[in-house]
Amino acid sequence: MPPLPATFAEDVLHQPARVQFEAFLNEHRSMLNSSLDGLTEEQARQSLVPSRTTLLGLVKHAIFVERVWFDEAITCRPRAEIGIPATPDESFILDECDTVATVQQAHREACDASRRATSVLDLDDVLRGNRRGPLPLRWVYLHMLRELAQHCGHADILREQITAERNAST
C-alpha cells in the first residue's frame, strides 16, 4: 500500500478550508506513522512512561481514533461491530501479533478509510454517531488536528528518548 498522501500545508495556503484541513490532517497522520520508521520491534514497544504509551501503542491508538471519528461517528455503528476497543485506554494495549509493519499498515488503511468516508461529506455535514452528540465534520477535523498534533509531540519525545539510548550504547 502506498504511503500517506504527501500534500504539505504550504501547498494549500490559498485553497478552500476543506483542502487545508485535509492537508494538515494528512501531514500529522504521516508524521505519526513515520515515527516508527527505522526502529526495532523492541524499541517500538519500549515503555518510557508510567502509562501504557509506547511508540507502537501510540500509532495503534491513532488507528482507534481514526475509526472512532470517521467510522463510528459517521456510520453510527457500535465500537464492537467496528472491531475497536470500548475505551481509548484499551487502544494502547499491544498484542503479540502487533509489529511495526502491521501497525503502520493498519494505520495507513484506517487513514485511507477515513478519507473515503469523508470524501462525500461537506464541512457542515453533521455526524450523529459520537457519544458527545451530533457534531459537524468541521469540528471533528479540528478535534482530530488537535489530537494528532498532541500525539505527534508525544511520539517525537519518545523517539528522541529511544534514539538517545541507542546512540549512548554505541
N, C-alpha and C positions, 0 to 999 in steps of 0.2 A: 504494500500500500504506500502511496506517495506521502511525503512529509506534509505537515500542516501548511496551509497557504502562506506564501511569503510576502504578502502585502504589508507594507510598513505604514505607520501612522503618517509619516511625512508625505507619502504618496497620495494621500486622500485629503489634504489640507482644505481644498476648495470643493470637496464633494458633499453630497447631502449627508445629513446626520446619520442616517442608517448605515451608509457606507463607512463613515468614520467609526461608528460603534463597532461594526464588524471587523474592521482593520485592527482596532485596539484589542478586541477580544482574541482575534487570531494571533496577534503578536504575543499576548500573555499566555495563551494556550501553548504556543510553540516554545516559549521560554521555559515554561514549567516542564513540558515533555523533555526538552533537551537537557534539563538539569541532571538527568540520569546518564547522559552520554559519557562513555569512557570509564564508568565506574564498574567495579566488580560487583557481583551479587552480594558479597559480604558488606562492601561499603554502602551499597544502596539500602541495605537493611539495618545499617548501624544506628543504634539508638543513642542520641546525644543529649536528649532532654527527658525529663520525667514522664511526659505524656507518651502516647503511642506514636508520636510523629517521627517518622523516618523519611528519607527522600522517596523511597519506593512507596511507602504508605501515603505520602502526600500526593503523589501522582495518582495513586489508586483512589484517594479521596476525591480528586478532581473529576474522576470518571463518575463517581456518585453525584457530585454537584451538577455535572452536565445532564445527567439523567433526571435529577430532581427538577431542574428548571426547564429543561427542554423536552422531557417526555412526560413526567408526572404532571407538571403544571399545564401542559398543552393538551394531553390526551385524557387527563383525569383518571388514569389507571393507577391502582394502588402500587406501592413500592414492592410488595411481594410478587405481584404479577410482572412487574418490570424486571425483577431479579436483583434488586438492590437492598442493602441493609435498611432496617427501620429507622436508625438514628445516624447522624453524622459521625459520632464517636466510633461506631462499629465499622464505618467505611475505611478506617485506617488499619484495620486488622488484616495482616498478611497471611495468606495460605501458603502451604509448601509449594504449590504449583505457580505462585506468583514469581516471575522473574523480570528483570529489566526489560527484556524483549517483549514478553507477553503483556506487561502493564503498559509499556509505551504503545504497543499496537492497539490494545483495548482503549487507551486514551484517544488515539487518533480516530478510531472508529466511533467513539462516543461524540467527539467533536464534529465529525462528518455527519452523524445522525442529527446533532443539534442544528447544524447549518441547514440540512434538508428540512427539518421540522419548522424552522422559522422562515424559510425562503418564501412561503406562501402568505406570510403574515405582514401586517403593517405595524409600525411602531406603536400606534394607538390601539391595536387589537388587544382585547382583554383575555388573559389566560386565567382559567377558572379552577385549575386543579391544584393550587397551592394551599397549604394549611393556613396561610395568612388571609386567604380570601382572594377575590378577583384582583388581578394586577395587570397593568398594561405592559406589553412587551418592552417598551422604552424603560420602565422601572426595572424589569428583570435584567435587561442589558446593563444598566448602571450597577445593579447589585452584583452581577457576575464580574464586571470590571473591578469592583472593589474587592470581591473575594479572590479573584485570580491575582490581582496585584499583591494582596496580602500573602498569598501562598507563594508567589514568586519571590517575595522578600524572605520568607522562611526558607525556601529552597536555596537561595543564594547564601544565606548564613550557614545552613547545614553543609552545603557543598564546600564552602570555604573551610569549615572545620575538618571535614573529611580529607580534603586535599592537603591541608596543612599537616595533618597527621601522617599522610603518605609521604610528603616531602621531607618531614622531620626524620622519618625512619630510613630514608635512603642515603 
